[in-house]
Amino acid sequence: MSEEFKDKKEALKSEISRLESDIHFYEDYKLELLKDLGDIQKKIKYLEHKKEYLNQDYLKSLATYNELSNDIQKLTNDINIMDYGIYRPIYNWEDSEIYKKELERVIDLQKEMIKNNTAAICDITWTICKSGLNYINVRPLNSYAFFPYPSSDSAAINISAD
């Protein structure tokens, strides 16, 4: 029986050694898994913070977008109204025709002032050129500084100081 007992004892020692080796392997594996779990938890925390930041940034951007969309809508409505010839008073004019006539009157007045050399007060000689014409040097005396608004018939007038 002693031989049989020795064989069982050796078999059990061998089994214990194998099991201890397995325990050591699984403990190392457990430590690696715990390390990986910690890394994953850090990544989750980082992604949650990033999500929160992006969410706030999105809400700010959405508010800006909505504000700009409202502005565009208002301007689009104004343009659509103007397309139908409806004038929205800006300068206390009753309608666009009266405004247009007044604008033409002011432009004619400015042209007349330029012709009469009464459009500017200064000691500088001004060069006035309308496309297709030669340069004209003008030295206005004792008048107001007043130059024409751009319009369809005077858009090509260039005025510069010498």
Protein Blocks (a to p, Z undefined) as FASTA:
>chain_A
ZZmmmmmmmmmmmmmmmmmmmmmmmmmmmmmmmmmmmmmmmmmmmmmmmmmmmmmmmmmm
mmmmmmmmmmmmmmmmmmmmmmnopacdfklpablklmmmmmmmmmmmmmmmmmnopabg
cfbdcddddehiacdddddehiadddddddfklmmpccddZZ
